[in-house]
Amino acid sequence: MELREIDLNLLIVFNELLRLRRVSAVAESLDVSQPAVSNALNRLRRLLNDELFLRTAKGMAPTPLAERLAEPIGYALGAIHSSLNERVTFDPAASQRHFTVAMTDIGEIHFLPKLMQRLAEAAPRVTIGTISTSRSDLREEMENGRIDLAIGFVPDLKTGFFQRRLFRQRYVCLYRHGHPLAENGITLKAFRAAQHLAIAAEGTGHGVVDEVIQRAGIVRDVRLRVPHFGAVAHIVQNTDLIAVVPQAYADRTLEPFGLQTSACPVKIPDIVINVLWHAKKHREPDNQWLRQLVSEHFSTQASAYV
């Protein structure tokens, strides 16, 4: 099949059907009639000799061929859209651009103070909004351009995304000063005997902690499980609970909360903290500027965590 045989509008309809799964929703999204959407789908079916989408109780389900075509077509449409709408320059000093950045609560603690300080100097009118990287629709929101960057340990964002490494990160045990088990550091025996605070952090890569500890055959005495890191330092400060946390989080809590750390006696693989962006944002000058700013001010910290 030659490209001249394909109407670009058919691929736009295909991409919207993959996203919305209903003809009526696609018609509304593209501001066309439902018959026009159905006609476009039928033309594609004839061209590709495949049903592409099958009607189900939950909407239009893609066939295996449609699933295989989803990524290259989405990538190509995103690249075309970016190229046609690319701005020649971006002036951070004059811009009033609002960026949406996905990160965990640890990311907010680690990145935002310095990032906002740098923005105040270089781009005083630029604003930032953050959302959680654990959102189930993170990939879709980035593909649609509603999220500009993701920062952190986000291993699920690979196909269709670019990434740049900022630093490597190890996990450590975090506990209060004077903890009865910590005179000689947290040994494996002490780790088994300790009462633990576990952090679920669902939807992020930090679930690796529980998986590795379980595979090592260690049954922790988990007295408290929380969904995120926000209150961990406050809790550990006032109890004998210990927590396994990333080094960057621990470093921000030691002095303010009177805590200390030890190497984790269970070998947990280091994680890589990246800045990630979707292919459709790759050539946008404003996105290029922000990710370069993040890289310049945080990738140099790699040596502290290796």
Contacts in CASP RR format, 6 or more apart in sequence:
PFRMAT RR
TARGET T0000
AUTHOR 0000-0000-0000
METHOD contacts of the structure
MODEL  1
MELREIDLNLLIVFNELLRLRRVSAVAESLDVSQPAVSNALNRLRRLLND
ELFLRTAKGMAPTPLAERLAEPIGYALGAIHSSLNERVTFDPAASQRHFT
VAMTDIGEIHFLPKLMQRLAEAAPRVTIGTISTSRSDLREEMENGRIDLA
IGFVPDLKTGFFQRRLFRQRYVCLYRHGHPLAENGITLKAFRAAQHLAIA
AEGTGHGVVDEVIQRAGIVRDVRLRVPHFGAVAHIVQNTDLIAVVPQAYA
DRTLEPFGLQTSACPVKIPDIVINVLWHAKKHREPDNQWLRQLVSEHFST
QASAYV
1 47 0 8 1.000
5 47 0 8 1.000
6 47 0 8 1.000
7 43 0 8 1.000
8 80 0 8 1.000
9 40 0 8 1.000
10 40 0 8 1.000
10 43 0 8 1.000
10 44 0 8 1.000
10 47 0 8 1.000
11 73 0 8 1.000
11 76 0 8 1.000
11 77 0 8 1.000
12 30 0 8 1.000
12 77 0 8 1.000
13 26 0 8 1.000
13 30 0 8 1.000
13 37 0 8 1.000
13 40 0 8 1.000
13 41 0 8 1.000
13 44 0 8 1.000
14 41 0 8 1.000
14 44 0 8 1.000
14 52 0 8 1.000
14 66 0 8 1.000
14 69 0 8 1.000
14 73 0 8 1.000
15 70 0 8 1.000
15 73 0 8 1.000
15 74 0 8 1.000
15 77 0 8 1.000
16 26 0 8 1.000
16 29 0 8 1.000
16 30 0 8 1.000
17 23 0 8 1.000
17 26 0 8 1.000
17 37 0 8 1.000
17 41 0 8 1.000
17 52 0 8 1.000
17 53 0 8 1.000
17 60 0 8 1.000
17 62 0 8 1.000
18 62 0 8 1.000
18 66 0 8 1.000
18 70 0 8 1.000
19 140 0 8 1.000
19 144 0 8 1.000
20 26 0 8 1.000
20 29 0 8 1.000
21 58 0 8 1.000
21 59 0 8 1.000
21 60 0 8 1.000
21 61 0 8 1.000
22 59 0 8 1.000
22 60 0 8 1.000
23 34 0 8 1.000
23 37 0 8 1.000
23 38 0 8 1.000
23 41 0 8 1.000
23 60 0 8 1.000
24 34 0 8 1.000
26 37 0 8 1.000
27 33 0 8 1.000
27 34 0 8 1.000
27 36 0 8 1.000
27 37 0 8 1.000
30 37 0 8 1.000
41 52 0 8 1.000
41 53 0 8 1.000
44 52 0 8 1.000
45 51 0 8 1.000
45 52 0 8 1.000
48 65 0 8 1.000
50 63 0 8 1.000
50 65 0 8 1.000
50 66 0 8 1.000
51 63 0 8 1.000
52 62 0 8 1.000
52 63 0 8 1.000
52 65 0 8 1.000
52 66 0 8 1.000
53 60 0 8 1.000
53 61 0 8 1.000
53 62 0 8 1.000
53 63 0 8 1.000
53 66 0 8 1.000
54 60 0 8 1.000
54 61 0 8 1.000
54 63 0 8 1.000
55 61 0 8 1.000
62 70 0 8 1.000
71 159 0 8 1.000
71 160 0 8 1.000
74 143 0 8 1.000
75 160 0 8 1.000
75 279 0 8 1.000
78 279 0 8 1.000
78 280 0 8 1.000
79 279 0 8 1.000
79 280 0 8 1.000
81 280 0 8 1.000
82 279 0 8 1.000
82 280 0 8 1.000
82 281 0 8 1.000
82 282 0 8 1.000
82 283 0 8 1.000
82 284 0 8 1.000
83 283 0 8 1.000
86 283 0 8 1.000
86 284 0 8 1.000
86 285 0 8 1.000
87 284 0 8 1.000
87 285 0 8 1.000
87 286 0 8 1.000
88 285 0 8 1.000
89 285 0 8 1.000
90 97 0 8 1.000
90 285 0 8 1.000
90 286 0 8 1.000
90 288 0 8 1.000
90 289 0 8 1.000
92 122 0 8 1.000
92 123 0 8 1.000
92 126 0 8 1.000
92 289 0 8 1.000
93 122 0 8 1.000
93 123 0 8 1.000
93 124 0 8 1.000
94 125 0 8 1.000
95 123 0 8 1.000
95 125 0 8 1.000
95 126 0 8 1.000
95 286 0 8 1.000
96 125 0 8 1.000
96 126 0 8 1.000
96 127 0 8 1.000
97 123 0 8 1.000
97 126 0 8 1.000
97 127 0 8 1.000
97 286 0 8 1.000
98 126 0 8 1.000
98 127 0 8 1.000
98 128 0 8 1.000
98 129 0 8 1.000
99 126 0 8 1.000
99 127 0 8 1.000
99 128 0 8 1.000
99 129 0 8 1.000
99 148 0 8 1.000
99 149 0 8 1.000
99 286 0 8 1.000
99 290 0 8 1.000
100 128 0 8 1.000
100 129 0 8 1.000
100 130 0 8 1.000
100 131 0 8 1.000
100 146 0 8 1.000
100 147 0 8 1.000
100 148 0 8 1.000
101 128 0 8 1.000
101 129 0 8 1.000
101 130 0 8 1.000
101 131 0 8 1.000
101 147 0 8 1.000
101 148 0 8 1.000
101 149 0 8 1.000
101 150 0 8 1.000
101 151 0 8 1.000
102 130 0 8 1.000
102 131 0 8 1.000
102 132 0 8 1.000
102 133 0 8 1.000
102 135 0 8 1.000
102 138 0 8 1.000
102 141 0 8 1.000
102 142 0 8 1.000
102 147 0 8 1.000
102 149 0 8 1.000
102 150 0 8 1.000
102 151 0 8 1.000
102 154 0 8 1.000
103 111 0 8 1.000
103 130 0 8 1.000
103 132 0 8 1.000
103 133 0 8 1.000
103 150 0 8 1.000
103 151 0 8 1.000
103 152 0 8 1.000
104 132 0 8 1.000
104 133 0 8 1.000
104 134 0 8 1.000
104 152 0 8 1.000
104 153 0 8 1.000
104 201 0 8 1.000
104 204 0 8 1.000
104 206 0 8 1.000
104 228 0 8 1.000
104 229 0 8 1.000
105 132 0 8 1.000
105 228 0 8 1.000
105 229 0 8 1.000
105 230 0 8 1.000
106 229 0 8 1.000
106 245 0 8 1.000
106 246 0 8 1.000
106 248 0 8 1.000
106 249 0 8 1.000
107 151 0 8 1.000
107 152 0 8 1.000
107 248 0 8 1.000
108 130 0 8 1.000
109 229 0 8 1.000
109 230 0 8 1.000
109 249 0 8 1.000
109 252 0 8 1.000
110 248 0 8 1.000
110 249 0 8 1.000
110 252 0 8 1.000
111 151 0 8 1.000
111 294 0 8 1.000
111 298 0 8 1.000
112 128 0 8 1.000
112 130 0 8 1.000
114 297 0 8 1.000
114 298 0 8 1.000
115 128 0 8 1.000
115 293 0 8 1.000
115 294 0 8 1.000
115 297 0 8 1.000
116 128 0 8 1.000
118 293 0 8 1.000
118 297 0 8 1.000
119 126 0 8 1.000
119 128 0 8 1.000
119 293 0 8 1.000
122 293 0 8 1.000
131 141 0 8 1.000
131 147 0 8 1.000
133 150 0 8 1.000
133 152 0 8 1.000
133 154 0 8 1.000
133 203 0 8 1.000
133 204 0 8 1.000
134 201 0 8 1.000
134 202 0 8 1.000
134 203 0 8 1.000
134 204 0 8 1.000
135 141 0 8 1.000
136 203 0 8 1.000
138 147 0 8 1.000
138 150 0 8 1.000
138 154 0 8 1.000
138 157 0 8 1.000
139 156 0 8 1.000
139 157 0 8 1.000
141 147 0 8 1.000
142 150 0 8 1.000
142 157 0 8 1.000
142 161 0 8 1.000
142 276 0 8 1.000
142 277 0 8 1.000
142 278 0 8 1.000
143 278 0 8 1.000
143 280 0 8 1.000
145 278 0 8 1.000
145 280 0 8 1.000
145 281 0 8 1.000
148 277 0 8 1.000
148 281 0 8 1.000
148 287 0 8 1.000
148 290 0 8 1.000
149 275 0 8 1.000
149 276 0 8 1.000
149 277 0 8 1.000
149 287 0 8 1.000
149 290 0 8 1.000
149 291 0 8 1.000
149 294 0 8 1.000
150 157 0 8 1.000
150 275 0 8 1.000
150 276 0 8 1.000
150 277 0 8 1.000
151 166 0 8 1.000
151 273 0 8 1.000
151 274 0 8 1.000
151 275 0 8 1.000
151 276 0 8 1.000
151 294 0 8 1.000
152 166 0 8 1.000
152 273 0 8 1.000
152 274 0 8 1.000
152 275 0 8 1.000
152 276 0 8 1.000
153 169 0 8 1.000
153 204 0 8 1.000
153 205 0 8 1.000
153 206 0 8 1.000
153 271 0 8 1.000
153 272 0 8 1.000
153 273 0 8 1.000
153 274 0 8 1.000
154 204 0 8 1.000
154 205 0 8 1.000
154 274 0 8 1.000
154 276 0 8 1.000
155 205 0 8 1.000
157 163 0 8 1.000
157 276 0 8 1.000
160 278 0 8 1.000
160 279 0 8 1.000
161 276 0 8 1.000
161 277 0 8 1.000
161 278 0 8 1.000
161 279 0 8 1.000
162 276 0 8 1.000
162 277 0 8 1.000
162 278 0 8 1.000
162 279 0 8 1.000
162 282 0 8 1.000
163 274 0 8 1.000
163 275 0 8 1.000
163 276 0 8 1.000
163 277 0 8 1.000
164 274 0 8 1.000
164 275 0 8 1.000
164 276 0 8 1.000
164 291 0 8 1.000
164 295 0 8 1.000
164 299 0 8 1.000
165 272 0 8 1.000
165 273 0 8 1.000
165 274 0 8 1.000
165 299 0 8 1.000
165 302 0 8 1.000
166 273 0 8 1.000
166 274 0 8 1.000
166 275 0 8 1.000
166 294 0 8 1.000
166 295 0 8 1.000
166 298 0 8 1.000
166 299 0 8 1.000
166 301 0 8 1.000
166 302 0 8 1.000
167 272 0 8 1.000
167 273 0 8 1.000
167 298 0 8 1.000
167 299 0 8 1.000
167 301 0 8 1.000
167 302 0 8 1.000
167 304 0 8 1.000
167 305 0 8 1.000
167 306 0 8 1.000
168 270 0 8 1.000
168 271 0 8 1.000
168 272 0 8 1.000
168 273 0 8 1.000
168 302 0 8 1.000
168 305 0 8 1.000
168 306 0 8 1.000
169 246 0 8 1.000
169 247 0 8 1.000
169 248 0 8 1.000
169 270 0 8 1.000
169 271 0 8 1.000
169 272 0 8 1.000
169 273 0 8 1.000
169 305 0 8 1.000
170 246 0 8 1.000
170 247 0 8 1.000
170 264 0 8 1.000
170 268 0 8 1.000
170 270 0 8 1.000
170 305 0 8 1.000
171 209 0 8 1.000
171 244 0 8 1.000
171 245 0 8 1.000
171 246 0 8 1.000
171 247 0 8 1.000
171 264 0 8 1.000
171 268 0 8 1.000
171 271 0 8 1.000
172 244 0 8 1.000
172 245 0 8 1.000
172 246 0 8 1.000
172 247 0 8 1.000
172 250 0 8 1.000
172 261 0 8 1.000
172 262 0 8 1.000
172 263 0 8 1.000
172 264 0 8 1.000
173 186 0 8 1.000
173 191 0 8 1.000
173 242 0 8 1.000
173 243 0 8 1.000
173 244 0 8 1.000
173 261 0 8 1.000
173 262 0 8 1.000
173 263 0 8 1.000
173 264 0 8 1.000
173 265 0 8 1.000
174 232 0 8 1.000
174 233 0 8 1.000
174 236 0 8 1.000
174 242 0 8 1.000
174 243 0 8 1.000
174 244 0 8 1.000
174 245 0 8 1.000
174 249 0 8 1.000
174 250 0 8 1.000
174 253 0 8 1.000
174 259 0 8 1.000
174 260 0 8 1.000
174 261 0 8 1.000
175 181 0 8 1.000
175 182 0 8 1.000
175 186 0 8 1.000
175 236 0 8 1.000
175 240 0 8 1.000
175 241 0 8 1.000
175 242 0 8 1.000
175 243 0 8 1.000
175 259 0 8 1.000
175 260 0 8 1.000
175 261 0 8 1.000
175 262 0 8 1.000
176 236 0 8 1.000
176 237 0 8 1.000
176 238 0 8 1.000
176 239 0 8 1.000
176 240 0 8 1.000
176 258 0 8 1.000
176 259 0 8 1.000
176 260 0 8 1.000
177 258 0 8 1.000
177 259 0 8 1.000
177 260 0 8 1.000
179 240 0 8 1.000
179 242 0 8 1.000
179 260 0 8 1.000
180 240 0 8 1.000
181 190 0 8 1.000
181 193 0 8 1.000
181 194 0 8 1.000
181 240 0 8 1.000
181 242 0 8 1.000
182 190 0 8 1.000
182 260 0 8 1.000
182 262 0 8 1.000
184 190 0 8 1.000
185 262 0 8 1.000
186 194 0 8 1.000
186 242 0 8 1.000
186 262 0 8 1.000
186 263 0 8 1.000
186 264 0 8 1.000
186 265 0 8 1.000
187 265 0 8 1.000
188 265 0 8 1.000
188 266 0 8 1.000
190 265 0 8 1.000
191 218 0 8 1.000
191 220 0 8 1.000
191 242 0 8 1.000
191 264 0 8 1.000
191 265 0 8 1.000
191 266 0 8 1.000
192 218 0 8 1.000
192 219 0 8 1.000
192 220 0 8 1.000
193 221 0 8 1.000
194 220 0 8 1.000
194 221 0 8 1.000
194 240 0 8 1.000
194 241 0 8 1.000
194 242 0 8 1.000
195 221 0 8 1.000
195 223 0 8 1.000
195 239 0 8 1.000
195 240 0 8 1.000
195 241 0 8 1.000
195 242 0 8 1.000
196 220 0 8 1.000
196 221 0 8 1.000
196 222 0 8 1.000
196 223 0 8 1.000
196 224 0 8 1.000
196 241 0 8 1.000
196 242 0 8 1.000
196 243 0 8 1.000
196 244 0 8 1.000
197 222 0 8 1.000
197 223 0 8 1.000
197 224 0 8 1.000
197 225 0 8 1.000
197 226 0 8 1.000
197 232 0 8 1.000
197 235 0 8 1.000
197 236 0 8 1.000
197 239 0 8 1.000
197 241 0 8 1.000
197 242 0 8 1.000
197 243 0 8 1.000
198 209 0 8 1.000
198 210 0 8 1.000
198 220 0 8 1.000
198 222 0 8 1.000
198 224 0 8 1.000
198 225 0 8 1.000
198 226 0 8 1.000
198 243 0 8 1.000
198 244 0 8 1.000
199 206 0 8 1.000
199 209 0 8 1.000
199 225 0 8 1.000
199 226 0 8 1.000
199 227 0 8 1.000
199 228 0 8 1.000
199 229 0 8 1.000
199 232 0 8 1.000
199 243 0 8 1.000
199 244 0 8 1.000
199 245 0 8 1.000
200 207 0 8 1.000
200 225 0 8 1.000
200 226 0 8 1.000
200 227 0 8 1.000
200 228 0 8 1.000
201 207 0 8 1.000
201 227 0 8 1.000
201 228 0 8 1.000
201 229 0 8 1.000
202 227 0 8 1.000
205 271 0 8 1.000
206 246 0 8 1.000
206 271 0 8 1.000
208 268 0 8 1.000
208 269 0 8 1.000
208 271 0 8 1.000
209 244 0 8 1.000
209 268 0 8 1.000
212 266 0 8 1.000
212 267 0 8 1.000
212 268 0 8 1.000
212 269 0 8 1.000
213 220 0 8 1.000
213 244 0 8 1.000
213 266 0 8 1.000
213 268 0 8 1.000
216 266 0 8 1.000
218 266 0 8 1.000
223 241 0 8 1.000
224 235 0 8 1.000
224 241 0 8 1.000
226 232 0 8 1.000
226 235 0 8 1.000
229 245 0 8 1.000
229 249 0 8 1.000
232 243 0 8 1.000
232 245 0 8 1.000
232 249 0 8 1.000
232 253 0 8 1.000
233 253 0 8 1.000
233 256 0 8 1.000
233 257 0 8 1.000
233 259 0 8 1.000
234 257 0 8 1.000
235 241 0 8 1.000
235 243 0 8 1.000
236 242 0 8 1.000
236 243 0 8 1.000
236 257 0 8 1.000
236 259 0 8 1.000
237 257 0 8 1.000
237 258 0 8 1.000
237 259 0 8 1.000
244 264 0 8 1.000
244 268 0 8 1.000
246 271 0 8 1.000
247 261 0 8 1.000
247 305 0 8 1.000
248 273 0 8 1.000
248 305 0 8 1.000
250 259 0 8 1.000
250 261 0 8 1.000
253 259 0 8 1.000
254 260 0 8 1.000
254 261 0 8 1.000
270 305 0 8 1.000
270 306 0 8 1.000
275 291 0 8 1.000
275 294 0 8 1.000
275 295 0 8 1.000
277 287 0 8 1.000
277 291 0 8 1.000
281 287 0 8 1.000
END
